[in-house]
């Protein structure tokens, strides 16, 4: 209580960086959700004025309608696919996020997956741990220099990946986006193309789109069939953008050479997922944005939460 006034309650779905937590605790009472499901959150949301959600859970219309004190929802990250923004708008609840906070982290992670796939680093690591030194004679990689990078979604992260790949490996950049990026075209000689053309031409295809009705299942059987058998697919955006069943078949049949995945249709990735049997896939557990710097930057959505609560 400050000056006889109760602090507003801010609900966290998951822990955040200490710097963002300190911002909250100075001016709000911090409460942690007991779980991510609607049923677990509903009983404790009646007096909540602000919410910060990360990748897990959903802020649904039902939750918001049962939170009479709720003024603001903050997304620790970029994508708003787990917040019902239309319902929030209708109910007069502000939605804030951190669109620039993790671009560098995700772009670097994407490049890391690209390099590891082309040099077969994951396979080499597993072989050596198994005592197979002679794998060095069979695990033959490829150089990225001069290859074509296809960027699907050329916003902050996609553009950064394009710049990194062009600067480091002199990769040619083609991109597919609903928006044209003339500056990117001028700086890198990038070419905006239709999706089918990008898939046919690219040696590496990397996804950087939000999850929307238009992008769900964007890469399916038909699209994978257009890719080169030597090409890699990288997804650090959202799992449902890729049809996982079609991807498994493309990997199994050799339709594409491999994939680097940080996100999945179901998270956590189920232990019985057929993807896990694929030797030509490199996995990370939705951690592309998890650098010290990005986690701090994303946690500072707390500043926007407090700004809204203070009017």
C-alpha positions, 0 to 999 in steps of 0.5 A: 500500500502506498499513501493509503492506496492499494497497489494494482495486481499484475499477474505473471503467467511465467517468471520474467527477467529480474529487471522487469520484475523490479519495475513491476514490484515497485508499483504493483503487487505481483502474482503468479498464475498457478498454471497456464489453463483457463480453468486454473487462472479464472479463480484468481483473476477477479482483482487483476489489473494487468497480465504479462504472458509469455509463449504459454497459455492463452488470454481468452475472451472468457478470461477477460470478461471475468476480470472486471479490473483488467486494464492491460495485457502485455506480451513478453515477446512479439507474437500476439497469437495467444491473446484475443486482441479483438476481444480485448479491443472490444472490452477496452483492454490495452494490449502491448508487446515488445516487437524489437526486443528479441530480433537480434537473438532470434536472427542469430539463432536462425543463423546458428541453425543454418550453419549447424545444418549445412556443416552437419554439426549435430550429427557430428556431435552425436557420432563422436559421443557414440565413439564413432570417429570415422563419421568424419569420412561420411558426414560431408557438409556444404558451404553456404557461400553464394547460396540463395536464402529464401526469407518468408516474412521480412520484418525485423527478424527476417530482415536481420537474418537477411543482412547477417547471411548476406554479410557473412556468406555473400548469400543471395536473398529472395523474400516473400512478404505482403509488404515490399522492402525497397531498402532491403532490396537496395542494400542487399540486392534482395528480390521480392518474389512469389512463394512458389518461386522462393521455394524453388530457388532457395537453398535455405528457406527460413520462416519469420511470419506471425501465426494468423489464419493466413499463415497457418499451414503455410508450408505444407505438402505442396510447398515442400514438394517445390523445394530442392532436395538439397535445401533446408527449412528453418522455423523459428516463428510459430510451429503451426506455420508448418504442416508437421505431418507433411514435413516428416514425410518430406524429411523421410523421403529425402524431398528436402535435406533437413530442417532446423526447428525451434517451434512446434505445433504442440509444445512441449514437443511430444516424446512420441513425435515422429520428428524426433526419429529424423536424423536430419533435423536439428531441434531446440526447445523454443529458445531462440529468443532466450538470450540474457539481453533479449529476456531483459528487453522483453521483460521491460514490457513491464514499463508499458504495463505500469504506464497504462495502469498509471493512465 
